[in-house]
Amino acid sequence: MDRLAKTTVDRIEKVFDVPAGYRRAHARGKSYRGYFTATGSANHLTKAPHFQSGESEALVRFSHFSPDPKWTDAMSPVKGMAVQFLLANGEVTNIVGVTSPIFFAKTPEIFSEILGVVKSFKKGKPSLKELGSLLADYPESGAMLTNIRKMQAPSSFATGQYYAVHAFYFINEEDQRQPIKYLWEPEVGVETLSPLDTVSLSTGSFEKEIEDRVAKGPVKFRLDILLGQPEDPTDDPTKEWPKEREKLTLGTLTITEATEEAENIVFDPTIMTAGIECSEDRILNFRHHAYQISHHRRTIET
Ligand code: HEM
């Protein structure tokens, strides 16, 4: 797994222009501090301390998905929101979300193979011609890569819906396991950019906008979970679960002030506290290795 992760990060560096010291994905972003207030509504499903009613501190990083920080805000329609909860016992636990409910590759091998045939993403768009027959073999990847061109970005980091994409398991005191998926809902409502607005966006306008917004008052997100049914896949990030699945609100994240602190953090989505476990999803488990390699490289470069 580690070798494939190294090859994959090498390939990201080859097809994107990644400057020294930057994350190998979601290179440009902005970090905040805040706190999470739990409702306690899922304490029959998980023993995770930050989901029992009460407050936990949190660090948050908003980002544009591109590994190249020079891409304009509009070239990265997918935005990220990574959250690290700081628990009272000194542990940390992460939820890493993006403004897309699905990922374009089902396995690490497919992800790496797609990167391997792409010569360059430097102009911001994958050449579908280049990917040609590969996408015929992986229709789920083709569908999403075609859609990236049409995907609408949120109008602000504060108005996106962020999905953690993969399934996770909640484990309760009796060791019962419930598959779940996370979703962050913006308190101010979802708002997307029109293609016309997108054209006029200058680079860094998202960062400037969120800075101004937080200076006026806290930015809030509600954390919901979808409860998986036995027929819902827990190993396939290219598949959404039915929208009518039962939902529970776990709490509210209140973002209060900018901090540089989160820039150095690795928001590894497999780091979590007792009461939550990774699903069988191979992309999720692979991310652990890729993120460690990226963190190591960006740290030694600075
Ligand atoms: C094969 C699959 C994937 C690979 C190889 C990959 C790779 C990476 C790498 C190398 C980083 C930078 C890590 C660092 O230096 O700290 C990163 C960051 C990130 N990735 Fe992924 N990723 C994958 C899938 C996903 C998926 C499915 C999501 C959806 C939630 C996602 C969301 C993010 C976000 C939001 C960040 C930025 C986190 C931050 O602000 O530090 N990634 N990814």
Boltz pocket constraint, residues with backbone or C-beta under 6 A from the ligand:
constraints:
  - pocket:
      binder: B
      contacts: [[A, 8], [A, 9], [A, 22], [A, 23], [A, 24], [A, 25], [A, 26], [A, 29], [A, 61], [A, 62], [A, 63], [A, 79], [A, 80], [A, 81], [A, 82], [A, 96], [A, 97], [A, 98], [A, 103], [A, 107], [A, 108], [A, 111], [A, 163], [A, 164], [A, 165], [A, 237], [A, 262], [A, 265], [A, 266], [A, 267], [A, 283], [A, 286], [A, 287], [A, 290], [A, 291], [A, 294], [A, 295], [A, 298]]
      max_distance: 6.0
